[in-house]
Amino acid sequence: MGVCCGTGNDSRPSKMPMTMVDLSPPLTVGCNKIEAFEKSLPFYRTEIHVMFAKISEAEEKTGIDGCVTLQALRDALPTQAWAPLGDGSSTLAKLLLSDAFKNEKNGTAPDCIDADYLRCFALLHCVGKPVDKAHALY
């Protein structure tokens, strides 16, 4: 599951686009239910270097170190794929506000998403060249 590597062999890090755009939806033909669900999430339509920058932007806007809110993420990710962030009852919002994105040691607030957990999830699910994923990880 997830996207471990891009297909490009380019060893130069990607540049930030002037305007964020969604990538094409991934194909789900032949995927099992879990893979199809993962690919339905907007992470698969976002490049890793863009996602990491947007998480940092949302974290700064939230004003709480290590935490992002749905609204701050929605403001940072203003594309159609990420529009469900504006609906608290959407599958995406419920996933991001679930216990999977809470840090028990730091006591993540109920309306917050742990930024580092979100980055880990993004590393697994966003697309990107290996050099971009390595840069994001390290």
C-alpha positions in Angstrom: 0.0 0.0 0.0 1.1 3.6 -0.4 3.4 5.2 -2.8 7.0 4.4 -2.0 8.7 5.8 -5.0 8.1 7.9 -8.1 8.9 6.7 -11.6 11.3 9.5 -12.4 15.1 9.0 -12.3 15.8 12.7 -11.9 18.0 13.3 -8.9 17.2 17.0 -8.6 14.6 18.0 -6.0 11.4 19.3 -7.5 10.6 23.0 -7.3 7.5 24.3 -5.6 4.8 25.2 -8.2 3.5 28.8 -8.3 0.0 27.5 -7.9 -1.0 24.2 -6.3 -2.9 21.9 -8.7 -4.3 18.4 -8.2 -2.7 15.6 -10.0 -4.9 13.2 -12.0 -6.8 10.7 -9.9 -5.0 7.3 -9.7 -6.4 4.2 -11.3 -8.0 1.8 -9.0 -8.7 -1.0 -11.4 -7.5 -4.3 -9.9 -7.1 -2.7 -6.4 -8.5 -4.4 -3.3 -10.8 -2.4 -1.1 -8.1 -1.0 1.1 -5.9 0.1 -1.9 -9.0 1.7 -3.5 -9.8 3.6 -0.3 -6.2 4.8 0.0 -6.2 6.0 -3.6 -9.5 7.8 -3.1 -7.8 10.1 -0.6 -6.3 13.4 -2.0 -2.8 12.5 -0.8 -2.4 10.5 -4.0 -3.1 13.6 -6.0 -0.5 15.7 -4.2 3.3 15.7 -4.6 5.2 15.1 -1.4 7.3 18.3 -1.5 4.1 20.3 -2.0 2.4 18.5 0.8 5.2 19.0 3.3 5.3 22.7 2.6 1.5 22.9 3.0 1.6 21.0 6.3 4.2 23.5 7.6 2.1 26.4 6.4 -1.0 25.0 8.2 1.0 24.3 11.3 2.2 28.0 11.3 -1.3 29.2 10.8 -2.7 27.0 13.6 -0.2 28.6 16.0 0.3 25.4 18.0 3.6 23.7 17.5 3.2 20.2 16.1 -0.5 20.6 15.4 -2.7 21.5 12.4 -6.5 22.1 12.2 -8.8 21.1 9.4 -9.4 24.8 8.7 -5.7 25.6 8.5 -5.2 22.6 6.2 -8.1 23.6 4.0 -6.7 27.1 3.7 -3.3 25.7 2.8 -4.7 23.1 0.4 -7.2 25.1 -1.7 -7.9 22.5 -4.4 -10.9 20.4 -5.4 -9.3 17.2 -4.2 -8.8 18.7 -0.7 -12.3 20.4 -0.6 -13.7 17.7 1.8 -11.5 19.3 4.5 -14.3 21.9 4.7 -16.9 19.3 5.6 -16.4 18.0 9.1 -18.5 14.9 8.3 -16.5 13.9 5.2 -14.5 10.7 5.3 -11.3 12.7 4.9 -12.1 14.9 7.9 -13.1 12.0 10.0 -9.9 10.1 9.1 -7.7 13.1 10.0 -9.4 13.7 13.3 -9.4 10.1 14.3 -7.1 8.7 17.0 -4.7 7.6 14.3 -3.6 11.2 14.0 -3.4 12.0 17.7 -0.2 11.8 19.7 -1.1 10.5 23.1 2.2 11.6 24.6 1.7 15.2 23.5 -2.0 15.2 24.2 -3.2 16.3 20.7 -6.4 18.4 21.1 -9.6 16.8 19.7 -9.8 19.4 16.9 -6.1 19.1 16.0 -4.1 16.7 13.8 -0.6 15.8 14.9 1.6 17.4 12.2 4.3 14.7 12.4 1.8 11.9 12.1 0.3 13.7 9.0 3.8 14.0 7.5 4.4 10.2 8.0 1.1 9.5 6.3 1.9 11.8 3.5 5.3 10.1 3.0 3.5 6.8 2.4 0.7 8.2 0.3 1.8 11.3 -1.7 3.5 10.8 -5.0 7.0 12.1 -5.6 10.4 11.3 -6.9 12.7 9.4 -4.6 14.9 12.5 -4.1 11.8 14.4 -3.0 10.7 11.7 -0.5 14.3 11.5 0.8 14.5 15.3 1.2 11.1 15.3 3.0 12.2 12.4 5.3 15.6 13.8 6.3 
